[in-house]
Amino acid sequence: MDFDKELDARGLNCPLPILRAKKSLAEMQSGQVLRVTSTDPGSMKDFAAFAKQTGNELLSSTENNKEFEYFIKRK
Amino acid sequence: MSSDSGACWINGLKQDYQEIFVEEWSPYLGAVLMILIIIGLMVSGMFWGIYGGLKLWGDYFNNMIGIGPFLGVPQKLETLLMHRMSLMNMTLVLGAFCAALLSRQFLINRPPKLEYVWATMGGCLMGLGATLAGGCTSGGFFTPVLHSSPAGWVMWVGLIGGAVIGLKALLWTLEHIEWGMQAPRTLHVPPVLLSVYPLLGLGVVIAVLYWATDWYGSGNERLEARGILILAGFAMGFIMHRSRLCFARCFREPFMTGEGHMTKAIILGLAIGIPIAALLIQKKLIDPYLGIPPTFWMGSLLGGLIFGFGMIFAGGCASGSLWRMGEGHIKLWVAAFFFAVSGSISSALLKKSGLMVVEVTIDEIDATKMGYQAFFPVMLNNWGWAILAGGAALLIWYILVSYNECTEKFTVL
């Protein structure tokens, strides 16, 4: 999937992946896509809740060999 | 036909395994199960606490490096496996480790360098805060609230304040500190190892069960009691990992994303637990003062503030740090280490300064300069009012969280 900005949140556990994603999204324009990688098992639920709460669309959320990958579209 | 039913049965097993051991549990389920275990502990005459065990580990370390006598750290220490909270802490980590293996989530998780700084700072503050409050989020907040002590609620106030200030501080650091944010390479688990994780997990369960039954059936009264604790701690670690139950999240999340699930789960747990605990206390199955620290109210408030701030930077509360250790997060190993050492040092120095020397008052309760053992039924003269006080506090908390979920009025992001 295409993306405009990337956030490497590996090694971080909650609340940092969400906090850093929020900061990255704030620096982006509406419609742009942020790619986040995380190794926190709790991040899947966190990002789903974050997307729902903030209105930024979670385009996809996948796991590959302990690394989680999220694509979030800035609202 | 028989092979069909065989395949169906195996598929059923696989699905059950997936649902029970892989999928995340609801925090409400986690909270209710935790209450069950805690009630079980109470019936056995024990209360749930984590800080006491960590402090013991800190005492051992400080004695080992030679600063113990200088600080005033106790020299004669109970052994790590005999000290009840220490034992439960260890099996809590094991339980989480086992759960992480069964769900194939265990991973040695290395954080960016800056996180080690926060783990150190957060851990040190948590140790100090827990000493002042007479306990951590478990022993200084959750357990006293359960035992109808206002000390828990005062720590609650402190924890909220500390969490808000900590969150704002953390946000500030995200804006202003660039150093040490580079994530190290993820340590990938070889597929062969990953595939046997569940077997390893099963091995851990069997080993722990064997250990517990060996002690329980030993005929030695001390070992018998501790056999139960082995299982209780293990179960708690397992449950907390599966449901990702965390007091830090409980206090922090409403101010961060507005989401209140963890908070409401803890509220539910307390709502169920307080009346049951009240019954057990009235039936004299447990002495409530065992679970009430002599810190009402200055110690609880100050301690809560400091602990609340620290846990935001550490990335977990007391129990949260332990189960994340079991999941493989290196940052929390560091945080727990400094929590332990700081707890030992704080305790020794605060005692030496006279601030936290325990004295028995005329009413035969413990007191320090930071407070006394406050118990609602004594303060309010009857149990009815005591339960009402606890219930009212829970209701207010619930209303604030629900209101915030809709309006996000209290979020600081």
Interface residues (C-beta under 8 A of the other chain):
Chain A: D8 A9 R10 G11 L12 N13 C14 P15 L16 I18 L19 R20 K22 K23 T39 D40 P41 G42 K45 A49 F50 Q53 T54 N65 K66 E67
Chain B: E24 S103 Q105 L107 N109 R110 P111 P112 E115 L167 L170 L171 L174 E175 Q182 A183 P184 T186 H188 V189 R244 R249 R252 E253 M256 T257 G258 E259 I312 G315 G316 R324 E327 H329 K331 L332 E408 L413
